[in-house]
Amino acid sequence: MSVTGSTAARGGTKGAKGGPKAGKGDGEATGTRPFSAFEWMLSLRYLRARRKEGFISVIAGFSFLGIMLGVATLIIVMAVMNGFRQELLGKILGLNGHVLVQPLESPLTDYAAVADRIAKLNGIRLAVPLVEGQALASSPFGASGVLVRGLAEKDLRELPSVAHNIRQGTLENFDQGQGIAIGKRLADQLSLHAGDNLTLVAPRGAVTPMGTSPRIKVYKVAAVFEVGMSEYDSAFVFMPLAEAQAYFNRNADVNAIEVYLNNPDDVGELRGAIQSAAERPVYLVDWRVRNATFFNALQVERNVMFLILTLIVLVAALNIVSGLIMLVKDKGHDIAILRTMGATQGAIMRVFFITGAAIGVVGTLSGLLLGVIVCLNIESIRQFISWLTATELFSPELYYLSRLPAEMNFGETTSVVVMAMVLSFLATLYPSWRAARLDPVEALRYE
């Protein structure tokens, strides 16, 4: 009794001396630092497979694969949709311009002076007067409807999408002759090459006592271009401005003036200046209005795809939850022993937090690496899969473009990585909290 009392007294004395330290909370002052080497060692030990924990390791493996594939898929899909939008935007605006100036009240016979005034404005790269009309293009091998555009040689050379992509022939002396430039897909469809003849049939030709007769004229193919957008390569025909005016019965006037800006996003700020520089009644239509439906549909599709593919990462994060809960249940005896040896609730919680977070972090970084590799080689991968399966995975007729584009956006990629990390960390909180709340007495009772 005296021994016990003296021992208790000594313990009480120690407790009194150690009072201030003990008051720092749950033994943290006498324990290891948060996220110490011991906690990391124990966490990584739980990640290694043992025979009796095989099923838990399988769940962890599927969680890792799910997060990796989810992140990679999100990055690849967003990059492809960004590339698709940028390519289409570049090609559509490369030919159609950013602002279309159309005449009001009277024909645009003063087009040269109006175009010159607009072209001198700050922020304007080019102002192109043009004549436009529909016609039927035919050869001995077929026929196809086309959109004929008449413009001066100097203006045609200022359109990089055409002038820099001449596949056959040349644009030299384009204004002096009666040659025309056609798209490569149209040339292939009609089996034509540079130097061959193409017949154009316009529905509105000469007026006769019998009515308006179609205008039929044969032109020599001076050049074959390839923009890279199937719809343009199969439908556009360029001819000299003066010849187009004569062919479509324009009385020394043009249909419109297409204005090209240095920055397409400045169109709202320059509308007023263009209107004033015209010095005549005109109607302006900018690229946002002309292509609003198309690009809005692309944006909606992009947002929906992001939400749908995020579910892949979310499912993988839920797998982390289930795997950790099973691990906590399996390691209940170990947790109880650690608690009786002095491990704090915070230490136990951090051990299982590190275990789950490691799966999420490694899976996210692996997905990022995989996504970047695929995006950088996506066209080669597409060609290989097409060759392997003997199918056309990216038909130009359906998708407008002749190659599969991918353009990674740093902000979007960062948001995907951060989202995956956050979901992974959140998935570990509940199992870690359960592990920390485990009662050592209850855990050891039935051992």
FENTA-V179560 format. One line per field, one symbol per residue. psi: psi as a letter, one per 30 degrees, with the letter a starting at -180 (. if undefined). burial: + if it has 24 or more other C-alpha atoms within 12 Angstrom, else -. A space follows every 50 residues. Layout:
# FENTA-V179560
psi->???
burial->???
This chain:
# FENTA-V179560
psi->eeeeeeeeeeeeeeeeegeeefffjggeefallkhleeeeeeefeffkkl efgeeeeeeeeeeeeeeeeeeeeeeeeeeeeeeeeeeeeeeeffeflfkj jklkellifheeeeeeeeffkkfkekjjklkklklkkllffalkkljkkk lleeeeffjefeeghjekalgkheffagllklleeeeeeghllkflkkkk jkfjbkklfgakkkkkkklkjelkljegjeeefffkkklkeeeeeeeghk igllelkkkklejffgeeffeeeeeefehlklkkjlfeeegeeefeeeee eeeeeeeeffeeeeeeeeeeeeeeeeeeeegeeeeeeeefffkleeeeee efeeeeeeeeeeeeeeeeeeeeeeefgeeeeeeeeeeefhljfikfeegf lfljlkjkkeeeeeeeeeeeeeeeeeffeeeeeeeefkjeeeefeg.
burial->------------------------------+-------++-++--++--- -----+++++++++++++++++++++++++++++++++++++++++++++ +++----+++++-++-+++-+-+++++++++++++++++---++++++++ +++-+++-+-+++-+++++++--++--+++++++++++++-+++-+++++ ++------------+-+-++++++++++++++++++++++++++++++++ --+++++++++--+--+--++--++-++-+-+++++++---------+-- -+---+--+++++++++++++++++++++-++++++-++---++++++++ ++++++++++++++++++-+++-++--+---+-----------------+ ++++++++---++--++-+++-++++++++++++++++-+--+----
